[in-house]
C-alpha cells in the first residue's frame, strides 16, 4: 500500500491528520494507519495518536506507553501490551495483532495515546466515574461507582434499559450531579472525564435534527484538549466521524473541527471495493436485539464518495480482523 501523496507531502502548518475508515475491524486499515503514523512521527514530528476509543480507558494505555522502552523479546512485555490493548481500547478495537504491534512501536518511539470517546464503548459510565474517584481525594464515590458498573458494551445498554424507572432516574441524576461538581476541576483529566460523563448522559436523550450528536461534540472537544498538550496529532475514527461535511444533515466531529482548524487539519478517508461487510438486522425495539450478518461487497455496490475528504484511499480488496465478526455476533447473541 502506497502512502497518499497528501501524507508524504504534508504541509508544515497541518497540526491534525484525521484518518478515517469506511468499516471497523479491517486488517488493511489498521496496517495503513500504522504506516501513516510511523511516517508522520519520524518525518513530521507528530507526537500522539488519538483514537475513537474511551477517554477514561485510554489513560491506562498512555501511562503504559510512557513507561519506557520494552525489549522486543520480553514475554512479560508481550503479555502487558495484550492486556493494555484489551482493557484500554474500547469497542474491542485493541483485540488484534495489528493494534498490539502499533502500541509496541509507539512505546519505543515515545508516542502518546489519547482516547477521545465516551466511556464503556459509549454504553457504561463506570470508567469515567472511576477516573474521577481515583483523582479526587476525599470524595467517596464507591456507591456510585458500584451502581454505574453496568458491564460490557451490549450488556450495559440492556441492563440500563431494564432498570426500574426510579432506580434508573436516581442513577442518572447522581451521575449528572457528579459531572456538575467535577467539570470545573483544576485537574484537566478529571474535568475531561466529567465532560465524557455529561456527553454520555446527553446521549440518553433525543437530539434535534441538524444538531451534532453529543458524542461527536465531545470527541471534537477532546481533540482540541489534546492539541493544548501536543503540537501535532494523528486522529483515527470512522469515515463518518472525520469527514469535513455533515453526515445525514448533522455536523460530525470532523465538521466541528474543520470550522476551527480549516487547513491546519488534513482528512484522509479509507474504503475498499471488495471484501467483507458486517450488516445488522433489527429484530425488535429492544437495545441491540439485532441479527448480525457477514456479507461480501462487490463491484455492483455503490462507491464511497470523496466529498468531505482531502484524500480518499480506495483499496481493491479488504479482509476482516480474524475473529472480529465471531466476537461481535457472540456478544449480541449473549444478551439477546
Beta strands, then each sheet from edge to edge (+ up, - down):
strand 1: 16-19
strand 2: 48-54
strand 3: 112-117
strand 4: 233-236
strand 5: 265-282
strand 6: 290-297
strand 7: 311-318
sheet 1: 3+ 2+ 4+ 1+ 5+ 6-
sheet 2: 3+ 2+ 4+ 1+ 5+ 7+
end
